[in-house]
Amino acid sequence: MAELLNRRGFEGVEAGEAAGVAPTGPADAGIGAVFEISGSSSQVMLDLDAIDRLSSDPDGAIAASGQVGSQIKMRVGATWIVANVRSMRLSQTHEGTVIAQVDFLGEGDQERLTGKLYRFRRGVTRFPTPGTPVFPVSTADLKQIYAADDRAHVEIGQVYPTKDIRAALYVDAMLGKHFALLGSTGTGKSTSAALILHRICELAPQGHIVMIDPHGEYGAAFRTTGEVYDVTNLQMPYWLMNFEEHCEVLVTSDGSDRQVDSDILAKCLLAAKGKNRLAAEFGKLTVDSPIPYLLSDLLNLITLEMGKLDRATDSAPYLRLKTKLEEVKNDPRYTFMFSGMLVADTMAAFLGRIFRLPADGKPISIIDVSGVPNEITSVVVAVLSRMVFDFAIWSRNEPQRPILLVCEEAHRYVPSDRNADGSSVGRILSRIAKEGRKYGVSLGLITQRPSDLAEGVLSQCGTIISMRLNNDRDQAYVRAAMPEGARGFLDSIPALRNRECIVCGEGVATPIRVLFDDLDEAKRPASSDPLFSELWRETGGEEGIINRTVRRWRAQGR
């Protein structure tokens, strides 16, 4: 190490002396030198004795410098370049030193009088040369790197390894290009999602957020700051479905029979919509027009068409449609959507309720689909997602009202090709991911299995918040979606503690490791795991539990 520094005349020279400024503390002492430069990354040689001396310093940030996941800095002219340590190995040629692989994060100006770093920005314009001294990053430096600027932001936790530097997400940048929250089960993903949404709601109490909640977890967290809709009060009109969604619900056949059934449904559906007075008002209709119609009219038209046939053998498609239509009409589980009470033209009122227009201080709608029959859950999510997108398209000439659509368990609705079931929900969410930002629609994806997401969807997310991922395939998938400069942080994903995450992308100035804030009990989702050791000690009342459960089971939500 001494030989390498001697060549450049830096032996025993501290950062302040190199800049013509008197040294002020351990953060100004060199700990190594640049060994090799290669594009966005580099290799540096670090002195083990210097790192050991730092580890005894009370400043947590300095103490962690030179370790995997920490930051170091190097001076080029009047600029400080900041890099993240990705990996380390013992040098075979220089005793007492280690070779560290580092990724460049950005650069900041050097203050003339003190030599300190300020005005940090992402990206590097001038690279160091081999032999350039390397210095630890102090808490003051980290504040310059991570401190939020004047842009609208929400604070979510503490920057690792400090105890007093707040981690912030830039709301406009994060929502403008979508975001994804990833993490294995049990890492605190749901609570972290609730924390981020609570902070956004506090920042924008007149916002417009729609969250798809497949497990009924988030209603308890947002009862005072949002509206919760489930099968008891959702009242989603069936006629809001487009033709593709109608086919998913009503057409049960496959192959060539499916095309025949679809053609019959399209003809009868168009005729049923034509009976509404709105048909005359808007002129020519299509099967996708959101015009109210009576289920009984559709049933009668199918029966009428079947009566025109010459042979009974041709009636099979009509009978299939009639059977399915009568099933959804009479099944109590479908009442929230196929009730005869929902035939009135309530489209404007429905959109106002779901999209929080106006918000009245409750900017988030929690759509609890846990009680929706499994066969049509994807259709319900597809309708809600498409309503968000279509509203944004058809309101382009109006004062803009951006909407954030958050999808929990996103891999269920935007599955990869190997798991794809051809449902419309995957297509509309993929389209929102690709085109939504042009129309003021932001997408938030929350999932525990990023590798099961459709290819390309995760790469459309400008901000990625990754908690611990235990599966190798998931880790590889996230690594491919993250920018090059964040690779060093990615290597720590399997070792993250609960409530810790790596954030990179548009929503932060530079990739950071964050410990999420604690969330008040009243604001947490109902997602805690059962304590088997305690609950299995309880006994008594089992007969009543079974009887009440069986009653609700048979009632099917009535």
Secondary structure, 3 states (H helix, E strand, C coil): CHHHHHHHCCCCCCHHHHCCCCCCCHHHCCCEEEEEEECCEEEEEEEHHHHHHHHCCCCHHHHHCCCCCCEEEEEECCEEEEEEEEEEEECCCCCCEEEEEEEEEEEEEECCCCCCEEEEEECCCCCCCCCCEEEECCHHHHHHHHCCCCCCEEEEEEECCCCCCEEEEEHHHHHHCCEEEECCCCCCHHHHHHHHHHHHHHHCCCCCEEEEECCCCCCCCCCCCEEEECCCCCCCCHHHCCHHHHHHHHCCCCHHHHHHHHHHHHHHHHHHHHCCHHHHHHCCCCCCCCCCCCHHHHHHHHHHHHHCCCCHHHHHHHHHHHHHHHHHHHCHHHHHHHCHHHHCCCHHHHHHHHCCCCCCCCCEEEEECCCCCHHHHHHHHHHHHHHHHHHHHHCCCCCCCCEEEEEECHHHCCECHHHCCCCHHHHHHHHHHHHHHHHCEEEEEEECCHHHECCCCHHHCCEEEECCCCCHHHHHHHHHHCCHHHHHHHCCHHHCCCCEEEEEECCCCCCEEEEECCCCHHHCCCCCCCCHHHHCCCCCCHHHHHHHHHHHHHHCCC
